Amino acid sequence: MLMLSGAKSAAASAARGRHTLFNWPLLAVIALALSGCMPATTQIADADPADPAAKVAPVGYRSTIAPYTSRRPATPAPWRDRNDAVTPQPKQDR
C-alpha cells in the first residue's frame, strides 16, 4: 500500500513538471503568432508636431493660487461684536 501511494506521488510530480515545461513554450509560440495579427500602426495626429505652421490650440494663463485667501489668525476682537456680525437679522413685522 505504501509503495502504491509513493508511486502515485512520483508519477504526479513527474506529470506536474512535464506539464509546466510544456505550457511555457506553447504559450510563447501562441503569443508570437497572435502578435502578427495586430493591426499596423496608424497616424494619430493630423499634423506633424515638428511643423512650425501647424495649428495648435490657444494657450491661456490661469493662476493656480488665484482663489487663495490668507487664513492667518485674526486679531482678537470683542466676542459680542463678532457674534452680532454673524447672527441673522430679525424679521420685520408686517
mmCIF file as gemmi writes it, N, C-alpha and C atoms, coordinates in Angstrom:
data_model
loop_
_atom_site.group_PDB
_atom_site.id
_atom_site.type_symbol
_atom_site.label_atom_id
_atom_site.label_alt_id
_atom_site.label_comp_id
_atom_site.label_asym_id
_atom_site.label_entity_id
_atom_site.label_seq_id
_atom_site.pdbx_PDB_ins_code
_atom_site.Cartn_x
_atom_site.Cartn_y
_atom_site.Cartn_z
_atom_site.occupancy
_atom_site.B_iso_or_equiv
_atom_site.pdbx_formal_charge
_atom_site.auth_seq_id
_atom_site.auth_asym_id
_atom_site.pdbx_PDB_model_num
ATOM 1 N N . MET Axp A 1 ? 0.818 -1.191 0 1 0 ? 1 A 1
ATOM 2 C CA . MET Axp A 1 ? 0 0 0 1 0 ? 1 A 1
ATOM 3 C C . MET Axp A 1 ? 0.856 1.246 0 1 0 ? 1 A 1
ATOM 4 N N . LEU Axp A 2 ? 1.931 1.253 0.802 1 0 ? 2 A 1
ATOM 5 C CA . LEU Axp A 2 ? 2.821 2.396 0.807 1 0 ? 2 A 1
ATOM 6 C C . LEU Axp A 2 ? 3.538 2.561 -0.519 1 0 ? 2 A 1
ATOM 7 N N . MET Axp A 3 ? 3.842 1.442 -1.172 1 0 ? 3 A 1
ATOM 8 C CA . MET Axp A 3 ? 4.512 1.51 -2.46 1 0 ? 3 A 1
ATOM 9 C C . MET Axp A 3 ? 3.601 2.153 -3.503 1 0 ? 3 A 1
ATOM 10 N N . LEU Axp A 4 ? 2.321 1.825 -3.442 1 0 ? 4 A 1
ATOM 11 C CA . LEU Axp A 4 ? 1.402 2.386 -4.413 1 0 ? 4 A 1
ATOM 12 C C . LEU Axp A 4 ? 1.256 3.9 -4.234 1 0 ? 4 A 1
ATOM 13 N N . SER Axp A 5 ? 1.143 4.338 -2.982 1 0 ? 5 A 1
ATOM 14 C CA . SER Axp A 5 ? 0.989 5.779 -2.761 1 0 ? 5 A 1
ATOM 15 C C . SER Axp A 5 ? 2.253 6.524 -3.142 1 0 ? 5 A 1
ATOM 16 N N . GLY Axp A 6 ? 3.437 5.897 -2.904 1 0 ? 6 A 1
ATOM 17 C CA . GLY Axp A 6 ? 4.691 6.515 -3.305 1 0 ? 6 A 1
ATOM 18 C C . GLY Axp A 6 ? 4.804 6.591 -4.813 1 0 ? 6 A 1
ATOM 19 N N . ALA Axp A 7 ? 4.34 5.569 -5.504 1 0 ? 7 A 1
ATOM 20 C CA . ALA Axp A 7 ? 4.387 5.558 -6.958 1 0 ? 7 A 1
ATOM 21 C C . ALA Axp A 7 ? 3.44 6.601 -7.53 1 0 ? 7 A 1
ATOM 22 N N . LYS Axp A 8 ? 2.307 6.758 -6.9 1 0 ? 8 A 1
ATOM 23 C CA . LYS Axp A 8 ? 1.347 7.759 -7.378 1 0 ? 8 A 1
ATOM 24 C C . LYS Axp A 8 ? 1.901 9.164 -7.228 1 0 ? 8 A 1
ATOM 25 N N . SER Axp A 9 ? 2.54 9.438 -6.089 1 0 ? 9 A 1
ATOM 26 C CA . SER Axp A 9 ? 3.06 10.784 -5.88 1 0 ? 9 A 1
ATOM 27 C C . SER Axp A 9 ? 4.223 11.069 -6.821 1 0 ? 9 A 1
ATOM 28 N N . ALA Axp A 10 ? 5.069 10.053 -7.108 1 0 ? 10 A 1
ATOM 29 C CA . ALA Axp A 10 ? 6.169 10.245 -8.037 1 0 ? 10 A 1
ATOM 30 C C . ALA Axp A 10 ? 5.645 10.486 -9.439 1 0 ? 10 A 1
ATOM 31 N N . ALA Axp A 11 ? 4.62 9.757 -9.829 1 0 ? 11 A 1
ATOM 32 C CA . ALA Axp A 11 ? 4.036 9.944 -11.156 1 0 ? 11 A 1
ATOM 33 C C . ALA Axp A 11 ? 3.348 11.305 -11.251 1 0 ? 11 A 1
ATOM 34 N N . ALA Axp A 12 ? 2.709 11.72 -10.158 1 0 ? 12 A 1
ATOM 35 C CA . ALA Axp A 12 ? 2.025 13.008 -10.165 1 0 ? 12 A 1
ATOM 36 C C . ALA Axp A 12 ? 3.019 14.155 -10.256 1 0 ? 12 A 1
ATOM 37 N N . SER Axp A 13 ? 4.143 14.054 -9.527 1 0 ? 13 A 1
ATOM 38 C CA . SER Axp A 13 ? 5.129 15.121 -9.586 1 0 ? 13 A 1
ATOM 39 C C . SER Axp A 13 ? 5.807 15.164 -10.947 1 0 ? 13 A 1
ATOM 40 N N . ALA Axp A 14 ? 6.029 14.011 -11.563 1 0 ? 14 A 1
ATOM 41 C CA . ALA Axp A 14 ? 6.62 13.978 -12.9 1 0 ? 14 A 1
ATOM 42 C C . ALA Axp A 14 ? 5.656 14.582 -13.914 1 0 ? 14 A 1
ATOM 43 N N . ALA Axp A 15 ? 4.372 14.295 -13.762 1 0 ? 15 A 1
ATOM 44 C CA . ALA Axp A 15 ? 3.383 14.858 -14.682 1 0 ? 15 A 1
ATOM 45 C C . ALA Axp A 15 ? 3.273 16.367 -14.49 1 0 ? 15 A 1
ATOM 46 N N . ARG Axp A 16 ? 3.355 16.822 -13.235 1 0 ? 16 A 1
ATOM 47 C CA . ARG Axp A 16 ? 3.303 18.266 -12.983 1 0 ? 16 A 1
ATOM 48 C C . ARG Axp A 16 ? 4.494 18.981 -13.607 1 0 ? 16 A 1
ATOM 49 N N . GLY Axp A 17 ? 5.672 18.426 -13.463 1 0 ? 17 A 1
ATOM 50 C CA . GLY Axp A 17 ? 6.868 19.04 -14.024 1 0 ? 17 A 1
ATOM 51 C C . GLY Axp A 17 ? 6.815 19.065 -15.542 1 0 ? 17 A 1
ATOM 52 N N . ARG Axp A 18 ? 6.346 18.013 -16.138 1 0 ? 18 A 1
ATOM 53 C CA . ARG Axp A 18 ? 6.228 17.96 -17.585 1 0 ? 18 A 1
ATOM 54 C C . ARG Axp A 18 ? 5.155 18.935 -18.063 1 0 ? 18 A 1
ATOM 55 N N . HIS Axp A 19 ? 4.116 19.074 -17.287 1 0 ? 19 A 1
ATOM 56 C CA . HIS Axp A 19 ? 3.02 19.967 -17.643 1 0 ? 19 A 1
ATOM 57 C C . HIS Axp A 19 ? 3.486 21.424 -17.672 1 0 ? 19 A 1
ATOM 58 N N . THR Axp A 20 ? 4.262 21.871 -16.674 1 0 ? 20 A 1
ATOM 59 C CA . THR Axp A 20 ? 4.716 23.262 -16.643 1 0 ? 20 A 1
ATOM 60 C C . THR Axp A 20 ? 5.754 23.532 -17.718 1 0 ? 20 A 1
ATOM 61 N N . LEU Axp A 21 ? 6.61 22.553 -18.027 1 0 ? 21 A 1
ATOM 62 C CA . LEU Axp A 21 ? 7.59 22.744 -19.091 1 0 ? 21 A 1
ATOM 63 C C . LEU Axp A 21 ? 6.925 22.783 -20.457 1 0 ? 21 A 1
ATOM 64 N N . PHE Axp A 22 ? 5.835 22.099 -20.594 1 0 ? 22 A 1
ATOM 65 C CA . PHE Axp A 22 ? 5.128 22.052 -21.869 1 0 ? 22 A 1
ATOM 66 C C . PHE Axp A 22 ? 4.384 23.359 -22.153 1 0 ? 22 A 1
ATOM 67 N N . ASN Axp A 23 ? 3.83 23.99 -21.135 1 0 ? 23 A 1
ATOM 68 C CA . ASN Axp A 23 ? 2.994 25.164 -21.359 1 0 ? 23 A 1
ATOM 69 C C . ASN Axp A 23 ? 3.778 26.416 -21.732 1 0 ? 23 A 1
ATOM 70 N N . TRP Axp A 24 ? 4.961 26.632 -21.198 1 0 ? 24 A 1
ATOM 71 C CA . TRP Axp A 24 ? 5.679 27.871 -21.481 1 0 ? 24 A 1
ATOM 72 C C . TRP Axp A 24 ? 6.089 28.004 -22.942 1 0 ? 24 A 1
ATOM 73 N N . PRO Axp A 25 ? 6.665 26.999 -23.557 1 0 ? 25 A 1
ATOM 74 C CA . PRO Axp A 25 ? 6.988 27.148 -24.992 1 0 ? 25 A 1
ATOM 75 C C . PRO Axp A 25 ? 5.733 27.294 -25.845 1 0 ? 25 A 1
ATOM 76 N N . LEU Axp A 26 ? 4.7 26.546 -25.501 1 0 ? 26 A 1
ATOM 77 C CA . LEU Axp A 26 ? 3.454 26.664 -26.247 1 0 ? 26 A 1
ATOM 78 C C . LEU Axp A 26 ? 2.871 28.06 -26.113 1 0 ? 26 A 1
ATOM 79 N N . LEU Axp A 27 ? 2.92 28.588 -24.924 1 0 ? 27 A 1
ATOM 80 C CA . LEU Axp A 27 ? 2.421 29.937 -24.694 1 0 ? 27 A 1
ATOM 81 C C . LEU Axp A 27 ? 3.232 30.961 -25.481 1 0 ? 27 A 1
ATOM 82 N N . ALA Axp A 28 ? 4.537 30.799 -25.545 1 0 ? 28 A 1
ATOM 83 C CA . ALA Axp A 28 ? 5.387 31.718 -26.295 1 0 ? 28 A 1
ATOM 84 C C . ALA Axp A 28 ? 5.077 31.655 -27.786 1 0 ? 28 A 1
ATOM 85 N N . VAL Axp A 29 ? 4.851 30.465 -28.317 1 0 ? 29 A 1
ATOM 86 C CA . VAL Axp A 29 ? 4.525 30.313 -29.739 1 0 ? 29 A 1
ATOM 87 C C . VAL Axp A 29 ? 3.182 30.958 -30.046 1 0 ? 29 A 1
ATOM 88 N N . ILE Axp A 30 ? 2.208 30.758 -29.187 1 0 ? 30 A 1
ATOM 89 C CA . ILE Axp A 30 ? 0.892 31.365 -29.393 1 0 ? 30 A 1
ATOM 90 C C . ILE Axp A 30 ? 0.988 32.886 -29.337 1 0 ? 30 A 1
ATOM 91 N N . ALA Axp A 31 ? 1.757 33.415 -28.392 1 0 ? 31 A 1
ATOM 92 C CA . ALA Axp A 31 ? 1.905 34.869 -28.278 1 0 ? 31 A 1
ATOM 93 C C . ALA Axp A 31 ? 2.572 35.445 -29.521 1 0 ? 31 A 1
ATOM 94 N N . LEU Axp A 32 ? 3.592 34.792 -30.033 1 0 ? 32 A 1
ATOM 95 C CA . LEU Axp A 32 ? 4.25 35.272 -31.248 1 0 ? 32 A 1
ATOM 96 C C . LEU Axp A 32 ? 3.324 35.2 -32.451 1 0 ? 32 A 1
ATOM 97 N N . ALA Axp A 33 ? 2.539 34.142 -32.541 1 0 ? 33 A 1
ATOM 98 C CA . ALA Axp A 33 ? 1.607 34.012 -33.663 1 0 ? 33 A 1
ATOM 99 C C . ALA Axp A 33 ? 0.535 35.096 -33.603 1 0 ? 33 A 1
ATOM 100 N N . LEU Axp A 34 ? 0.025 35.387 -32.403 1 0 ? 34 A 1
ATOM 101 C CA . LEU Axp A 34 ? -1.013 36.41 -32.273 1 0 ? 34 A 1
ATOM 102 C C . LEU Axp A 34 ? -0.46 37.82 -32.451 1 0 ? 34 A 1
ATOM 103 N N . SER Axp A 35 ? 0.809 38.019 -32.166 1 0 ? 35 A 1
ATOM 104 C CA . SER Axp A 35 ? 1.373 39.353 -32.343 1 0 ? 35 A 1
ATOM 105 C C . SER Axp A 35 ? 1.424 39.732 -33.817 1 0 ? 35 A 1
ATOM 106 N N . GLY Axp A 36 ? 1.462 38.762 -34.703 1 0 ? 36 A 1
ATOM 107 C CA . GLY Axp A 36 ? 1.412 39.046 -36.13 1 0 ? 36 A 1
ATOM 108 C C . GLY Axp A 36 ? 0.034 39.487 -36.577 1 0 ? 36 A 1
ATOM 109 N N . CYS Axp A 37 ? -0.984 39.275 -35.779 1 0 ? 37 A 1
ATOM 110 C CA . CYS Axp A 37 ? -2.349 39.656 -36.117 1 0 ? 37 A 1
ATOM 111 C C . CYS Axp A 37 ? -2.683 41.082 -35.706 1 0 ? 37 A 1
ATOM 112 N N . MET Axp A 38 ? -1.747 41.758 -35.076 1 0 ? 38 A 1
ATOM 113 C CA . MET Axp A 38 ? -2.012 43.123 -34.619 1 0 ? 38 A 1
ATOM 114 C C . MET Axp A 38 ? -2.097 44.058 -35.821 1 0 ? 38 A 1
ATOM 115 N N . PRO Axp A 39 ? -2.99 45.041 -35.801 1 0 ? 39 A 1
ATOM 116 C CA . PRO Axp A 39 ? -3.094 45.955 -36.935 1 0 ? 39 A 1
ATOM 117 C C . PRO Axp A 39 ? -1.864 46.86 -37.014 1 0 ? 39 A 1
ATOM 118 N N . ALA Axp A 40 ? -1.609 47.343 -38.203 1 0 ? 40 A 1
ATOM 119 C CA . ALA Axp A 40 ? -0.486 48.257 -38.401 1 0 ? 40 A 1
ATOM 120 C C . ALA Axp A 40 ? -0.773 49.564 -37.672 1 0 ? 40 A 1
ATOM 121 N N . THR Axp A 41 ? 0.257 50.226 -37.223 1 0 ? 41 A 1
ATOM 122 C CA . THR Axp A 41 ? 0.053 51.491 -36.516 1 0 ? 41 A 1
ATOM 123 C C . THR Axp A 41 ? -0.443 52.547 -37.488 1 0 ? 41 A 1
ATOM 124 N N . THR Axp A 42 ? -1.264 53.435 -36.976 1 0 ? 42 A 1
ATOM 125 C CA . THR Axp A 42 ? -1.822 54.5 -37.801 1 0 ? 42 A 1
ATOM 126 C C . THR Axp A 42 ? -1.362 55.842 -37.271 1 0 ? 42 A 1
ATOM 127 N N . GLN Axp A 43 ? -1.497 56.861 -38.09 1 0 ? 43 A 1
ATOM 128 C CA . GLN Axp A 43 ? -1.114 58.197 -37.68 1 0 ? 43 A 1
ATOM 129 C C . GLN Axp A 43 ? -2.164 58.734 -36.711 1 0 ? 43 A 1
ATOM 130 N N . ILE Axp A 44 ? -1.729 59.166 -35.547 1 0 ? 44 A 1
ATOM 131 C CA . ILE Axp A 44 ? -2.668 59.63 -34.53 1 0 ? 44 A 1
ATOM 132 C C . ILE Axp A 44 ? -2.988 61.11 -34.731 1 0 ? 44 A 1
ATOM 133 N N . ALA Axp A 45 ? -1.992 61.914 -34.969 1 0 ? 45 A 1
ATOM 134 C CA . ALA Axp A 45 ? -2.193 63.354 -35.132 1 0 ? 45 A 1
ATOM 135 C C . ALA Axp A 45 ? -2.316 63.69 -36.611 1 0 ? 45 A 1
ATOM 136 N N . ASP Axp A 46 ? -3.052 64.758 -36.907 1 0 ? 46 A 1
ATOM 137 C CA . ASP Axp A 46 ? -3.217 65.178 -38.295 1 0 ? 46 A 1
ATOM 138 C C . ASP Axp A 46 ? -1.973 65.87 -38.833 1 0 ? 46 A 1
ATOM 139 N N . ALA Axp A 47 ? -1.358 66.696 -38.023 1 0 ? 47 A 1
ATOM 140 C CA . ALA Axp A 47 ? -0.207 67.468 -38.48 1 0 ? 47 A 1
ATOM 141 C C . ALA Axp A 47 ? 1.057 66.974 -37.797 1 0 ? 47 A 1
ATOM 142 N N . ASP Axp A 48 ? 2.171 67.233 -38.444 1 0 ? 48 A 1
ATOM 143 C CA . ASP Axp A 48 ? 3.466 66.86 -37.882 1 0 ? 48 A 1
ATOM 144 C C . ASP Axp A 48 ? 3.785 67.808 -36.725 1 0 ? 48 A 1
ATOM 145 N N . PRO Axp A 49 ? 4.122 67.303 -35.554 1 0 ? 49 A 1
ATOM 146 C CA . PRO Axp A 49 ? 4.42 68.172 -34.419 1 0 ? 49 A 1
ATOM 147 C C . PRO Axp A 49 ? 5.648 69.053 -34.645 1 0 ? 49 A 1
ATOM 148 N N . ALA Axp A 50 ? 6.524 68.643 -35.533 1 0 ? 50 A 1
ATOM 149 C CA . ALA Axp A 50 ? 7.722 69.439 -35.799 1 0 ? 50 A 1
ATOM 150 C C . ALA Axp A 50 ? 7.457 70.562 -36.8 1 0 ? 50 A 1
ATOM 151 N N . ASP Axp A 51 ? 6.269 70.619 -37.382 1 0 ? 51 A 1
ATOM 152 C CA . ASP Axp A 51 ? 5.934 71.646 -38.367 1 0 ? 51 A 1
ATOM 153 C C . ASP Axp A 51 ? 5.588 72.954 -37.654 1 0 ? 51 A 1
ATOM 154 N N . PRO Axp A 52 ? 6.36 74.039 -37.901 1 0 ? 52 A 1
ATOM 155 C CA . PRO Axp A 52 ? 6.059 75.305 -37.21 1 0 ? 52 A 1
ATOM 156 C C . PRO Axp A 52 ? 4.764 75.949 -37.686 1 0 ? 52 A 1
ATOM 157 N N . ALA Axp A 53 ? 4.237 75.557 -38.825 1 0 ? 53 A 1
ATOM 158 C CA . ALA Axp A 53 ? 2.998 76.15 -39.332 1 0 ? 53 A 1
ATOM 159 C C . ALA Axp A 53 ? 1.767 75.375 -38.867 1 0 ? 53 A 1
ATOM 160 N N . ALA Axp A 54 ? 1.948 74.339 -38.074 1 0 ? 54 A 1
ATOM 161 C CA . ALA Axp A 54 ? 0.81 73.541 -37.61 1 0 ? 54 A 1
ATOM 162 C C . ALA Axp A 54 ? -0.062 74.363 -36.673 1 0 ? 54 A 1
ATOM 163 N N . LYS Axp A 55 ? -1.374 74.199 -36.807 1 0 ? 55 A 1
ATOM 164 C CA . LYS Axp A 55 ? -2.316 74.924 -35.954 1 0 ? 55 A 1
ATOM 165 C C . LYS Axp A 55 ? -2.395 74.23 -34.593 1 0 ? 55 A 1
ATOM 166 N N . VAL Axp A 56 ? -2.385 75.027 -33.545 1 0 ? 56 A 1
ATOM 167 C CA . VAL Axp A 56 ? -2.488 74.5 -32.187 1 0 ? 56 A 1
ATOM 168 C C . VAL Axp A 56 ? -3.545 75.284 -31.43 1 0 ? 56 A 1
ATOM 169 N N . ALA Axp A 57 ? -3.997 74.737 -30.347 1 0 ? 57 A 1
ATOM 170 C CA . ALA Axp A 57 ? -4.989 75.409 -29.507 1 0 ? 57 A 1
ATOM 171 C C . ALA Axp A 57 ? -4.335 76.602 -28.814 1 0 ? 57 A 1
ATOM 172 N N . PRO Axp A 58 ? -5.091 77.665 -28.597 1 0 ? 58 A 1
ATOM 173 C CA . PRO Axp A 58 ? -4.511 78.827 -27.908 1 0 ? 58 A 1
ATOM 174 C C . PRO Axp A 58 ? -4.16 78.493 -26.462 1 0 ? 58 A 1
ATOM 175 N N . VAL Axp A 59 ? -3.133 79.138 -25.993 1 0 ? 59 A 1
ATOM 176 C CA . VAL Axp A 59 ? -2.67 78.923 -24.631 1 0 ? 59 A 1
ATOM 177 C C . VAL Axp A 59 ? -3.114 80.099 -23.78 1 0 ? 59 A 1
ATOM 178 N N . GLY Axp A 60 ? -3.712 79.825 -22.647 1 0 ? 60 A 1
ATOM 179 C CA . GLY Axp A 60 ? -4.152 80.87 -21.738 1 0 ? 60 A 1
ATOM 180 C C . GLY Axp A 60 ? -3.521 80.676 -20.376 1 0 ? 60 A 1
ATOM 181 N N . TYR Axp A 61 ? -3.439 81.76 -19.628 1 0 ? 61 A 1
ATOM 182 C CA . TYR Axp A 61 ? -2.845 81.68 -18.303 1 0 ? 61 A 1
ATOM 183 C C . TYR Axp A 61 ? -3.949 81.707 -17.267 1 0 ? 61 A 1
ATOM 184 N N . ARG Axp A 62 ? -3.892 80.756 -16.354 1 0 ? 62 A 1
ATOM 185 C CA . ARG Axp A 62 ? -4.78 80.747 -15.194 1 0 ? 62 A 1
ATOM 186 C C . ARG Axp A 62 ? -3.914 80.536 -13.971 1 0 ? 62 A 1
ATOM 187 N N . SER Axp A 63 ? -4.029 81.42 -13.026 1 0 ? 63 A 1
ATOM 188 C CA . SER Axp A 63 ? -3.233 81.31 -11.814 1 0 ? 63 A 1
ATOM 189 C C . SER Axp A 63 ? -3.7 80.105 -11.002 1 0 ? 63 A 1
ATOM 190 N N . THR Axp A 64 ? -2.761 79.376 -10.466 1 0 ? 64 A 1
ATOM 191 C CA . THR Axp A 64 ? -3.119 78.213 -9.661 1 0 ? 64 A 1
ATOM 192 C C . THR Axp A 64 ? -3.461 78.586 -8.233 1 0 ? 64 A 1
ATOM 193 N N . ILE Axp A 65 ? -3.117 79.803 -7.817 1 0 ? 65 A 1
ATOM 194 C CA . ILE Axp A 65 ? -3.398 80.218 -6.451 1 0 ? 65 A 1
ATOM 195 C C . ILE Axp A 65 ? -4.346 81.409 -6.412 1 0 ? 65 A 1
ATOM 196 N N . ALA Axp A 66 ? -5.107 81.648 -7.489 1 0 ? 66 A 1
ATOM 197 C CA . ALA Axp A 66 ? -5.995 82.807 -7.557 1 0 ? 66 A 1
ATOM 198 C C . ALA Axp A 66 ? -7.077 82.804 -6.482 1 0 ? 66 A 1
ATOM 199 N N . PRO Axp A 67 ? -7.76 81.707 -6.192 1 0 ? 67 A 1
ATOM 200 C CA . PRO Axp A 67 ? -8.817 81.779 -5.183 1 0 ? 67 A 1
ATOM 201 C C . PRO Axp A 67 ? -8.293 81.753 -3.744 1 0 ? 67 A 1
ATOM 202 N N . TYR Axp A 68 ? -6.993 81.818 -3.559 1 0 ? 68 A 1
ATOM 203 C CA . TYR Axp A 68 ? -6.413 81.716 -2.219 1 0 ? 68 A 1
ATOM 204 C C . TYR Axp A 68 ? -6.721 82.958 -1.385 1 0 ? 68 A 1
ATOM 205 N N . THR Axp A 69 ? -7.116 82.735 -0.14 1 0 ? 69 A 1
ATOM 206 C CA . THR Axp A 69 ? -7.24 83.816 0.834 1 0 ? 69 A 1
ATOM 207 C C . THR Axp A 69 ? -6.465 83.4 2.072 1 0 ? 69 A 1
ATOM 208 N N . SER Axp A 70 ? -5.833 84.331 2.668 1 0 ? 70 A 1
ATOM 209 C CA . SER Axp A 70 ? -4.995 84.04 3.818 1 0 ? 70 A 1
ATOM 210 C C . SER Axp A 70 ? -5.853 83.563 4.987 1 0 ? 70 A 1
ATOM 211 N N . ARG Axp A 71 ? -5.373 82.56 5.697 1 0 ? 71 A 1
ATOM 212 C CA . ARG Axp A 71 ? -6.09 82.013 6.85 1 0 ? 71 A 1
ATOM 213 C C . ARG Axp A 71 ? -5.283 82.218 8.131 1 0 ? 71 A 1
ATOM 214 N N . ARG Axp A 72 ? -4.531 83.277 8.164 1 0 ? 72 A 1
ATOM 215 C CA . ARG Axp A 72 ? -3.751 83.548 9.373 1 0 ? 72 A 1
ATOM 216 C C . ARG Axp A 72 ? -4.686 83.978 10.497 1 0 ? 72 A 1
ATOM 217 N N . PRO Axp A 73 ? -4.28 83.77 11.719 1 0 ? 73 A 1
ATOM 218 C CA . PRO Axp A 73 ? -5.147 84.145 12.839 1 0 ? 73 A 1
ATOM 219 C C . PRO Axp A 73 ? -5.445 85.654 12.838 1 0 ? 73 A 1
ATOM 220 N N . ALA Axp A 74 ? -6.685 85.976 13.086 1 0 ? 74 A 1
ATOM 221 C CA . ALA Axp A 74 ? -7.106 87.37 13.12 1 0 ? 74 A 1
ATOM 222 C C . ALA Axp A 74 ? -6.814 87.945 14.504 1 0 ? 74 A 1
ATOM 223 N N . THR Axp A 75 ? -6.743 89.237 14.541 1 0 ? 75 A 1
ATOM 224 C CA . THR Axp A 75 ? -6.527 89.878 15.839 1 0 ? 75 A 1
ATOM 225 C C . THR Axp A 75 ? -7.777 89.685 16.679 1 0 ? 75 A 1
ATOM 226 N N . PRO Axp A 76 ? -7.62 89.516 17.969 1 0 ? 76 A 1
ATOM 227 C CA . PRO Axp A 76 ? -8.79 89.306 18.826 1 0 ? 76 A 1
ATOM 228 C C . PRO Axp A 76 ? -9.718 90.519 18.809 1 0 ? 76 A 1
ATOM 229 N N . ALA Axp A 77 ? -10.976 90.227 18.744 1 0 ? 77 A 1
ATOM 230 C CA . ALA Axp A 77 ? -11.995 91.275 18.78 1 0 ? 77 A 1
ATOM 231 C C . ALA Axp A 77 ? -12.983 90.893 19.877 1 0 ? 77 A 1
ATOM 232 N N . PRO Axp A 78 ? -13.732 91.844 20.368 1 0 ? 78 A 1
ATOM 233 C CA . PRO Axp A 78 ? -14.73 91.522 21.385 1 0 ? 78 A 1
ATOM 234 C C . PRO Axp A 78 ? -15.723 90.481 20.85 1 0 ? 78 A 1
ATOM 235 N N . TRP Axp A 79 ? -16.031 89.512 21.677 1 0 ? 79 A 1
ATOM 236 C CA . TRP Axp A 79 ? -16.867 88.41 21.218 1 0 ? 79 A 1
ATOM 237 C C . TRP Axp A 79 ? -18.269 88.886 20.853 1 0 ? 79 A 1
ATOM 238 N N . ARG Axp A 80 ? -18.767 89.907 21.508 1 0 ? 80 A 1
ATOM 239 C CA . ARG Axp A 80 ? -20.119 90.383 21.212 1 0 ? 80 A 1
ATOM 240 C C . ARG Axp A 80 ? -20.196 90.968 19.802 1 0 ? 80 A 1
ATOM 241 N N . ASP Axp A 81 ? -19.17 91.7 19.391 1 0 ? 81 A 1
ATOM 242 C CA . ASP Axp A 81 ? -19.156 92.27 18.037 1 0 ? 81 A 1
ATOM 243 C C . ASP Axp A 81 ? -19.103 91.161 16.99 1 0 ? 81 A 1
ATOM 244 N N . ARG Axp A 82 ? -18.295 90.151 17.229 1 0 ? 82 A 1
ATOM 245 C CA . ARG Axp A 82 ? -18.194 89.024 16.274 1 0 ? 82 A 1
ATOM 246 C C . ARG Axp A 82 ? -19.507 88.242 16.225 1 0 ? 82 A 1
ATOM 247 N N . ASN Axp A 83 ? -20.133 88.056 17.36 1 0 ? 83 A 1
ATOM 248 C CA . ASN Axp A 83 ? -21.396 87.33 17.406 1 0 ? 83 A 1
ATOM 249 C C . ASN Axp A 83 ? -22.488 88.114 16.681 1 0 ? 83 A 1
ATOM 250 N N . ASP Axp A 84 ? -22.544 89.406 16.876 1 0 ? 84 A 1
ATOM 251 C CA . ASP Axp A 84 ? -23.555 90.228 16.207 1 0 ? 84 A 1
ATOM 252 C C . ASP Axp A 84 ? -23.335 90.248 14.697 1 0 ? 84 A 1
ATOM 253 N N . ALA Axp A 85 ? -22.091 90.107 14.248 1 0 ? 85 A 1
ATOM 254 C CA . ALA Axp A 85 ? -21.803 90.149 12.812 1 0 ? 85 A 1
ATOM 255 C C . ALA Axp A 85 ? -22.306 88.896 12.093 1 0 ? 85 A 1
ATOM 256 N N . VAL Axp A 86 ? -22.429 87.784 12.768 1 0 ? 86 A 1
ATOM 257 C CA . VAL Axp A 86 ? -22.829 86.547 12.103 1 0 ? 86 A 1
ATOM 258 C C . VAL Axp A 86 ? -24.251 86.11 12.416 1 0 ? 86 A 1
ATOM 259 N N . THR Axp A 87 ? -24.936 86.778 13.322 1 0 ? 87 A 1
ATOM 260 C CA . THR Axp A 87 ? -26.315 86.384 13.631 1 0 ? 87 A 1
ATOM 261 C C . THR Axp A 87 ? -27.252 86.86 12.541 1 0 ? 87 A 1
ATOM 262 N N . PRO Axp A 88 ? -28.317 86.079 12.273 1 0 ? 88 A 1
ATOM 263 C CA . PRO Axp A 88 ? -29.288 86.513 11.258 1 0 ? 88 A 1
ATOM 264 C C . PRO Axp A 88 ? -30.042 87.762 11.72 1 0 ? 88 A 1
ATOM 265 N N . GLN Axp A 89 ? -30.438 88.538 10.751 1 0 ? 89 A 1
ATOM 266 C CA . GLN Axp A 89 ? -31.175 89.763 11.057 1 0 ? 89 A 1
ATOM 267 C C . GLN Axp A 89 ? -32.578 89.4 11.515 1 0 ? 89 A 1
ATOM 268 N N . PRO Axp A 90 ? -33.135 90.12 12.457 1 0 ? 90 A 1
ATOM 269 C CA . PRO Axp A 90 ? -34.519 89.816 12.902 1 0 ? 90 A 1
ATOM 270 C C . PRO Axp A 90 ? -35.511 90.124 11.789 1 0 ? 90 A 1
ATOM 271 N N . LYS Axp A 91 ? -36.59 89.332 11.757 1 0 ? 91 A 1
ATOM 272 C CA . LYS Axp A 91 ? -37.626 89.527 10.741 1 0 ? 91 A 1
ATOM 273 C C . LYS Axp A 91 ? -38.421 90.779 11.078 1 0 ? 91 A 1
ATOM 274 N N . GLN Axp A 92 ? -38.806 91.474 10.024 1 0 ? 92 A 1
ATOM 275 C CA . GLN Axp A 92 ? -39.604 92.688 10.23 1 0 ? 92 A 1
ATOM 276 C C . GLN Axp A 92 ? -41.078 92.312 10.344 1 0 ? 92 A 1
ATOM 277 N N . ASP Axp A 93 ? -41.794 93.014 11.196 1 0 ? 93 A 1
ATOM 278 C CA . ASP Axp A 93 ? -43.235 92.745 11.357 1 0 ? 93 A 1
ATOM 279 C C . ASP Axp A 93 ? -43.978 93.31 10.153 1 0 ? 93 A 1
ATOM 280 N N . ARG Axp A 94 ? -44.963 92.59 9.718 1 0 ? 94 A 1
ATOM 281 C CA . ARG Axp A 94 ? -45.727 93.029 8.553 1 0 ? 94 A 1
ATOM 282 C C . ARG Axp A 94 ? -46.98 93.671 8.941 1 0 ? 94 A 1
